[in-house]
Amino acid sequence: PVAPATPGTPVVATDSGGSALSASRRLFKEFGDNETWRKLQATTPAPPVALSGAGALVLSLEESELPLLDGVRRAIERQNIEAETRLRAAAQLQASYAMMPPFERNVKQAEAIQAEEDAARTKKEGERETSQLITRAAVLRDTICKQVIVQLTTGAPPMRFVTPGFVLYIGRTRNMSQVSSVFVFPPKFAVPATAGNTPSPGSNVTAFSFIFVEYTKNIYGWSDSAPPGNQTRIITLIVMKASTIEIEVSREEFPIKVFADQTLYSTHLCMYWDRFAPDTAGGAWSPQGLLNNGDGCLTTHLSDIGLFIDGRPVNVLEVDRAVSYYIDEVIDVGTNYSQMAILGFVLILGTFCALWGYIQDELMRE
């Protein structure tokens, strides 16, 4: 026997043979009307659907993305609160100026403006000095690395150096995609196994050398050109010939995949450090030439490349649309005699003027 279902209680009915169909028939006999049968179905929760393949991957990414995105949004909220606090302080200062005598108000305002300009100039000079220090350290690092690279064997495992701020890899290779799982290069960056370190009489093709830096700290954290947050990954790769002559990698026809060793979230933002960004103290982050491809960042150039969680609100540009308005109701106001009189007067005056002009033309001919 099957007991009637109570609300919220799942019903499981099977016969001795385990047939769900015969159990359903017995339930339908007991609750014969369709309305009771539909209610019984509604109170029986459906079993959870097990996700697999791409669905399971997307669900896993969303669950792991939420804590990171929440942290970035809290950082953005703190920034907004600080900006609002500064704005209110400036408004209160202006209100206090309004209650001062004109001469004193002008003096105070000039002093405040000068203090703001001095603070902005000091901040910019400090950022410029920091940027120049980073650049000089990078040049010194690359010079030392090149001296070591010329001593290395092509195809050997790269040398690895760990520092508090970054992990450095240097070496020689015939396939740049084998440098690290972080990169996937197009076929252009692979040469035959017979390629040497110097050009041969019959070929100018040589092996490659590289300097690969994985930063453990955000060395450009002083710049506010990137989304706030601690989930930042920055790398640098310098591609050279085996003789340590640098190869310019920019505006490539086929993109290079960076951060290919991880699956990216939809909120991941790929950016590169533009040292020559205008109106900056020493550069700024820019997304130009990079694209989140889901399984890495596609880029047409190599530089200092960073991966950020972008939790900033989306700015939607709304475009005005042309909308047709239809007349829902036509109201007949009757005959408008005033407009008829005006139109008739204009027609008569135009006819009279045309006739008078014709008569004048005939008189001139005679």
C-alpha positions in Angstrom: 0.0 0.0 0.0 1.1 3.6 -0.7 0.3 6.3 1.8 -0.9 9.7 0.5 1.9 12.3 0.2 2.1 15.2 2.6 3.3 18.6 1.3 7.1 18.6 1.1 7.5 14.9 1.5 9.0 13.0 -1.5 7.1 10.0 -2.6 9.0 6.9 -3.8 6.8 4.0 -5.1 8.0 0.7 -6.5 6.5 -2.7 -6.9 8.1 -6.0 -6.0 9.8 -6.1 -9.4 11.1 -2.6 -9.1 9.0 -1.2 -11.9 8.4 2.5 -11.7 5.7 2.3 -14.3 3.5 -0.1 -12.3 4.0 2.1 -9.2 2.8 5.1 -11.2 -0.2 3.2 -12.3 -1.1 2.2 -8.7 -0.7 5.9 -7.6 -2.9 7.0 -10.4 -5.6 4.5 -9.4 -5.5 5.7 -5.8 -5.5 9.4 -6.8 -7.6 9.0 -9.8 -8.5 12.6 -10.7 -6.0 14.7 -12.7 -5.8 17.6 -10.2 -4.7 15.4 -7.3 -2.2 13.7 -9.6 -0.7 17.0 -10.6 -0.4 18.1 -7.0 1.4 14.9 -6.2 3.9 15.5 -8.9 4.4 19.1 -7.7 5.3 18.0 -4.2 7.8 15.4 -5.4 11.1 17.2 -5.9 13.0 16.3 -9.1 16.4 14.6 -8.5 19.4 17.0 -9.1 20.9 16.9 -12.5 24.6 16.0 -12.4 26.6 18.3 -14.6 29.5 16.9 -16.7 31.9 18.2 -19.3 31.7 21.9 -20.1 28.8 22.5 -17.7 30.7 21.2 -14.7 33.7 23.3 -15.7 31.6 26.5 -16.0 30.0 25.8 -12.6 33.4 25.3 -11.0 34.8 28.5 -12.5 31.8 30.5 -11.3 32.1 29.1 -7.8 35.8 29.9 -7.5 35.4 33.3 -9.2 32.8 34.6 -6.7 35.2 35.1 -3.7 37.8 36.9 -5.9 35.2 39.1 -7.5 33.7 39.9 -4.1 37.1 41.0 -2.8 37.7 43.3 -5.9 34.3 44.8 -5.5 34.9 45.6 -1.8 38.2 47.3 -2.9 36.3 49.4 -5.4 33.7 50.3 -2.8 36.4 51.5 -0.5 37.8 53.6 -3.3 34.4 55.1 -4.0 33.9 55.9 -0.3 37.3 57.6 -0.1 36.5 59.6 -3.2 33.2 60.7 -1.8 34.8 61.7 1.5 37.3 63.9 -0.3 34.5 65.4 -2.3 32.5 66.2 0.8 35.6 67.7 2.5 36.2 69.9 -0.6 32.5 71.0 -0.5 32.7 71.9 3.2 35.9 73.9 2.5 34.2 75.8 -0.3 31.2 76.5 2.0 33.6 77.9 4.7 35.2 80.1 2.0 31.8 81.6 1.1 31.4 82.9 4.7 34.7 84.8 4.6 35.3 88.4 3.5 36.2 88.6 -0.3 39.9 89.4 0.2 40.4 86.6 2.8 38.4 84.2 0.6 40.6 84.8 -2.4 43.8 84.4 -0.4 42.6 81.1 1.1 41.4 79.7 -2.2 44.7 80.6 -3.9 46.7 78.9 -1.1 44.5 75.7 -1.3 44.9 75.5 -5.1 48.7 75.9 -4.7 48.8 73.2 -2.1 46.8 70.8 -4.3 49.1 71.4 -7.2 52.2 70.9 -5.1 50.8 67.6 -3.7 49.9 66.4 -7.2 53.4 67.4 -8.5 55.1 65.6 -5.6 53.0 62.4 -6.2 53.8 62.4 -9.9 57.5 63.0 -9.2 57.6 60.1 -6.8 55.9 57.8 -9.3 58.3 58.9 -12.0 61.3 58.1 -9.8 59.8 54.7 -9.0 59.2 53.9 -12.6 62.7 55.0 -13.5 64.1 52.8 -10.8 62.2 49.8 -12.1 63.5 50.5 -15.6 67.1 50.8 -14.5 66.9 47.6 -12.5 65.3 45.7 -15.5 68.1 47.0 -17.8 70.8 45.8 -15.3 69.0 42.4 -14.9 68.8 41.9 -18.7 72.5 42.8 -19.2 73.6 40.3 -16.6 71.3 37.6 -18.0 72.7 38.1 -21.5 76.2 37.5 -20.3 75.0 34.2 -18.8 72.9 33.1 -21.7 75.9 33.1 -24.2 77.4 30.4 -21.9 74.4 28.1 -22.0 73.6 25.1 -24.3 70.7 25.3 -26.7 67.8 22.9 -25.7 69.1 22.5 -22.1 66.6 23.1 -19.2 66.4 26.8 -18.4 68.3 28.2 -15.4 66.0 29.3 -12.6 66.7 32.0 -10.0 64.2 32.7 -7.2 64.2 36.2 -5.5 61.7 37.7 -3.0 60.1 39.7 -5.8 60.2 37.5 -8.9 61.3 34.1 -10.3 63.7 34.4 -13.3 64.2 31.8 -16.1 66.9 32.2 -18.8 68.0 29.8 -21.5 68.2 28.9 -25.2 65.7 26.9 -27.2 64.6 26.1 -30.7 60.9 26.3 -29.9 59.6 29.2 -27.8 56.4 27.2 -26.9 58.7 24.9 -24.9 60.0 27.7 -22.7 57.0 27.4 -20.3 53.4 26.2 -20.2 52.5 29.9 -19.7 53.1 30.5 -23.5 51.8 29.1 -26.8 53.6 30.6 -29.8 52.7 30.4 -33.5 54.9 28.2 -35.8 57.0 31.3 -36.7 58.8 30.9 -33.3 60.0 27.4 -33.9 63.1 26.5 -35.9 64.5 23.1 -37.1 66.6 21.0 -34.8 69.6 21.7 -36.9 69.5 25.4 -36.3 72.6 26.6 -34.5 73.4 29.6 -32.3 74.9 31.6 -35.1 74.0 31.9 -38.8 75.4 29.3 -41.1 76.7 30.0 -44.7 73.5 28.6 -46.2 70.9 29.9 -43.7 70.3 32.8 -41.4 68.0 30.8 -39.2 69.3 30.5 -35.6 67.9 29.2 -32.3 66.3 31.5 -29.7 67.2 32.7 -26.3 64.9 34.2 -23.7 64.5 36.0 -20.4 61.3 35.0 -18.6 60.3 36.7 -15.4 57.3 35.7 -13.2 56.7 38.4 -10.6 55.5 37.4 -7.1 54.6 41.1 -6.4 52.9 43.8 -8.3 55.8 46.1 -9.1 53.4 48.6 -10.6 51.0 48.6 -7.7 51.5 52.4 -7.3 49.6 53.0 -10.6 45.8 53.3 -10.4 45.3 52.4 -14.1 44.4 48.8 -13.3 41.4 47.4 -11.4 42.1 47.2 -7.6 42.6 43.9 -5.9 45.3 41.4 -4.8 44.6 38.8 -7.5 47.2 40.0 -9.9 49.6 38.0 -12.0 52.4 39.7 -14.0 55.0 38.2 -16.3 57.7 39.5 -18.7 59.2 37.6 -21.6 62.0 38.9 -23.8 62.6 36.9 -27.0 66.1 37.1 -28.5 68.2 35.3 -31.0 70.7 32.8 -29.6 73.3 35.5 -29.8 71.2 37.6 -27.3 70.2 40.1 -30.0 66.6 41.1 -29.1 63.7 40.3 -31.5 60.9 42.9 -31.6 57.7 41.1 -31.0 54.9 43.5 -31.9 51.9 43.6 -34.3 52.2 39.9 -34.9 49.9 38.5 -37.6 49.1 35.4 -35.5 48.6 36.1 -31.8 50.6 34.6 -29.0 48.8 33.0 -26.1 49.8 34.0 -22.7 48.7 32.6 -19.3 47.9 29.4 -21.3 48.4 27.3 -18.1 45.2 28.4 -16.5 41.5 28.7 -17.4 40.5 32.4 -17.2 37.3 33.7 -15.6 34.9 35.9 -17.6 36.0 38.8 -15.4 39.7 38.4 -16.1 41.2 41.4 -17.8 44.4 41.1 -19.8 46.6 44.2 -19.8 50.2 45.3 -20.6 52.3 48.0 -19.1 52.7 50.9 -21.6 55.8 52.7 -20.6 55.0 55.6 -23.0 51.4 56.2 -22.0 50.7 60.0 -22.4 50.1 62.2 -19.4 51.6 59.6 -16.9 54.5 59.6 -14.6 56.1 56.5 -16.0 53.5 54.4 -17.8 50.1 52.9 -17.3 48.2 49.6 -17.8 46.5 49.3 -21.2 44.2 46.5 -22.6 45.1 47.4 -26.2 46.2 44.4 -28.3 45.1 41.8 -25.7 42.0 39.6 -25.5 40.7 37.1 -22.9 40.3 33.9 -24.8 39.0 31.8 -22.0 42.0 29.5 -21.9 44.6 32.3 -22.0 45.2 35.9 -23.2 45.8 36.4 -26.9 48.3 39.2 -27.6 50.0 40.6 -30.6 53.0 42.0 -28.7 55.2 41.0 -25.7 55.9 43.3 -22.8 55.1 43.3 -19.1 51.7 41.6 -19.2 49.3 41.4 -16.3 46.2 39.5 -15.5 43.6 41.2 -13.3 40.1 40.5 -11.9 37.9 43.3 -13.2 35.0 44.0 -10.9 34.3 47.5 -12.0 30.7 48.3 -13.1 30.1 48.3 -16.8 29.6 51.6 -18.4 26.9 51.1 -21.0 26.7 53.7 -23.8 23.1 54.1 -24.7 22.3 55.3 -28.2 19.1 57.2 -28.9 16.7 55.3 -31.1 14.3 56.6 -33.7 10.8 55.6 -32.5 7.6 55.9 -34.6 4.6 57.2 -32.8 1.3 56.1 -34.1 -2.0 58.0 -33.8 -4.3 56.0 -31.5 -7.3 58.3 -31.9 -8.4 60.8 -34.5 -10.5 63.7 -33.3 -12.6 65.5 -35.9 -12.9 69.2 -34.9 -15.2 70.1 -37.9 -14.6 72.6 -40.6 -11.9 75.2 -39.8 -13.2 78.3 -41.6 -10.4 80.6 -40.4 -7.7 78.4 -42.1 -9.8 78.2 -45.2 -10.2 82.0 -45.3 -6.4 82.5 -44.9 -5.6 79.9 -47.6 -8.1 81.5 -50.0 -6.7 85.0 -49.4 -3.1 83.7 -50.1 -4.2 82.0 -53.4 -6.1 85.1 -54.6 -3.1 87.4 -53.7 -0.7 85.1 -55.5 -3.0 85.0 -58.6 -3.2 88.8 -58.6 0.5 89.2 -58.3 1.1 86.8 -61.2 -1.4 88.7 -63.4 0.1 92.1 -62.5 3.6 90.8 -63.4 2.3 89.5 -66.7 0.7 92.9 -67.6 3.9 94.7 -66.7 5.9 92.4 -69.0 3.6 93.1 -71.9 3.8 96.8 -71.4 7.6 96.7 -71.4 7.6 94.8 -74.7 5.4 97.4 -76.4 
